[in-house]
Amino acid sequence: MSENILSVEDLKFLEILHSKFGLSYLRFDDIGLAFNNENEILKATINENFNNLGYLTEISKKLKFRLNSNFQLNFSKGFNFDVVRI
């Protein structure tokens, strides 16, 4: 039986970033956290009044711990995504 790594709140947060701000990938490796449109997402979400970088970091740490690996989360059409170990 598979186990959910991300909570419903985590998924809702990622869905907002994907649909509203164009997040298409989230990468967490030894260098740290990286994602597309970083400046636009940070600027726009500050105006929306929620701490996206802190929450993205927490989600990334959770995934890295559970996968026991660095990873990249790739979004596709709709709100589908694949997690790839790197």
N, C-alpha and C positions, 0 to 999 in steps of 0.2 A: 504494500500500500504506500503510495507516495504521500509526502508530507508537504504542506504549504510552508514555504519559507517566508513569504511576504504576507503581512496582514492586509486586511481590507483597506485600512487607512493608507498603507504604503502604496497599494495599487491605485487608489483614488488620486493620491498625490502625483504619482507618475503619469496617470492619465491626463491630469490637468496640464502638466508640463508638456506632454506630448501633443495634446489637441490644441491647447491655447498658445503655447510658446514654441512649438516645432521641435521638441526634443526627439532626436532620432537614434542616438546611442548614448550609453553611459558606460564608461570604462574605468575599472579600478585595478591598478597594478602597483608595482613597487614604487613608482614615481608618485602615485596618488590618484586623485579623482579627475577625470576628464569627460567632457561632454560637448556636443556641438552647440553652436549659438550661445556660448557661455556668457559673453557680455550682454547680449540681448535678454537672455533668460534672467540673469542676475538683476539687470536694470528693471525689467518689466515686473519681476516678482517683488522687488522692493516696493514698487508702487502698489502692488496687491497686498502688501503688509503681511507676508509670511516668510519665514526663514527657510528658503529653499536649500541653501548650501549646507546648512547644518543637518537638515532632514535627509538630503541626498547622501551625505556622508554616513549617517546612521544606517540608511538602507544599504549602502555599499558595504559597510562593515559587516552587517548581518549576512549579506549574500556571500561575502568572502569567507566568513567563518563557517557558514553552512556548507559551502562548496569545497572548502579547504583548498582554494585556488584563487588566483587572480581571474578576472572575468571581464567580458564585455556583454552588455545587454543591448540588443539591436531591436528597434521597433520597426514594424512593417505597417501596411495599411490597416486602418481601424485601430484597435488597441491590442494588436498581437505583438508579441516579442519573443525573441530567442535569447537564451543565455549561453554564451560560448566561453569555455575555460581557456585561458591563455597562459 
